[in-house]
Amino acid sequence: MSGDLDPEGIGASRSAHDDGHGLGESTRALRAGLPEPVQFQPPLPGPVFTSHYHLAGDPTGPYTYGRDENPTWSLLERAIAELESPLEPAESLVFASGMAALSAVLFSQLRAGDTVVLPSDGYQALPLVREQLIAYGIEVRTAPTGGDAQRELLDGARLLWLETPSNPGLDVCDIRALATAARERGALVAVDNTLATPLGQRPLDLGADFSVAAATKGLTGHGDLLLGCVTSRDPELLGPVRRWRKIVGAIPGPMEAWLAHRSLATLELRHARQCANALALAEALSTRAEVSELRYPGLPGDPSYPVAARQMRRFGSVVSFSLDSRARAERFLAALRLVDEATSFGGVRSTAERRGRWGGDAVPEGFIRFSVGAEDPQDLVTDVLRALDASADA
Ligand SMILES: *Cc1c(COP(=O)(O)O)cnc(C)c1O
């Protein structure tokens, strides 16, 4: 139906007209990106499966070819922009994965001879990205997330890349302070907001130029798709990112985009429960002698807590800790009944893994990354404490 593809109808978002002040986060997440109501049409139009559009005459307009634009993306992009920046206009672009989004920012903004400052403790694939940047003649400097150590490397940099809380170490840096320092030196700032989600933290409000995320994780939360997004308030900065998406073709399928948008309706519900569960689990683990190096940014006493409490609205759904050996960690994971052993995080069903099995991250052999789901808190805590007990007998 051509009406479904009408750019004015589908592009005009109802909630974009709200000033943002009056809406609670659940309401905003429920309505984000929905089109104006159209009689006899669904509230969230279904995925638009097409490689091309009816396009007579001059090839202009919002929908020309499927690699450039899709109405299902448009609605989702509007929704994500509303969540990342409820009070000021922003634009989002969606990608095939978190890595596609992250690479789009780095490779579209940096040229040979530029310098970029990356975290030394960020996402597992960053070292691969780093190698590629160096191969293209870009200088890469790295420092840990904790203690705002990247600040010392900013002289002459073109881009500062932050990941906070960092994955998997859960260190936190001060986005506002680092963004101010970067801006003084003429550097752009991008924040990987995957772990926090826009309900946990709004990097653009804290001074970042780009908020980037793997929507694969908590943003969509069901572990059933890969998707990435880049959000900015500056259309000029976003232009090269859009061009990069077109060149590389790292685009999401319409089904993934639609599933993601559908999942946003429950974002606040999922996130509230998962963050509360994460705190309950962290508190329970903190009483156990066999648990060391427990980290959760929302736990008063955690090294990340003072900065996290200032800049985060919620502390996320990832908890990490160490058991004293690889064997003990493996016994613990095997004894869990309600928690699947799997990588990734942010999903409604709890998962955990021994991070050292991948190599790459600088973590002890008994290090567990625990992604807290939306189970009843008592069920989850009971299962984890029981598995800890069970893991004691070798
Ligand atoms: C998972 C993840 C990515 C990459 O996302 P994919 O969708 O797997 O490509 C990037 N950054 C962080 C912090 C992540 O956790």
PDBQT file of the ligand as one rigid body, heavy atoms in Angstrom, charges set to zero:
ROOT
HETATM    1  C1  LIG A 401      28.267  -6.339  22.004  1.00  0.00    +0.000 C 
HETATM    2  C2  LIG A 401      28.948  -5.022  22.044  1.00  0.00    +0.000 A 
HETATM    3  C3  LIG A 401      29.340  -4.390  20.866  1.00  0.00    +0.000 A 
HETATM    4  C4  LIG A 401      29.159  -5.030  19.516  1.00  0.00    +0.000 C 
HETATM    5  O1  LIG A 401      27.830  -5.297  19.191  1.00  0.00    +0.000 OA
HETATM    6  P1  LIG A 401      27.421  -6.424  18.106  1.00  0.00    +0.000 P 
HETATM    7  O2  LIG A 401      25.967  -6.200  17.912  1.00  0.00    +0.000 OA
HETATM    8  O3  LIG A 401      27.758  -7.753  18.709  1.00  0.00    +0.000 OA
HETATM    9  O4  LIG A 401      28.212  -6.161  16.877  1.00  0.00    +0.000 OA
HETATM   10  C5  LIG A 401      29.942  -3.147  20.982  1.00  0.00    +0.000 A 
HETATM   11  N1  LIG A 401      30.163  -2.560  22.171  1.00  0.00    +0.000 NA
HETATM   12  C6  LIG A 401      29.809  -3.159  23.326  1.00  0.00    +0.000 A 
HETATM   13  C7  LIG A 401      30.079  -2.471  24.620  1.00  0.00    +0.000 C 
HETATM   14  C8  LIG A 401      29.198  -4.403  23.296  1.00  0.00    +0.000 A 
HETATM   15  O5  LIG A 401      28.870  -4.989  24.440  1.00  0.00    +0.000 OA
ENDROOT
TORSDOF 0
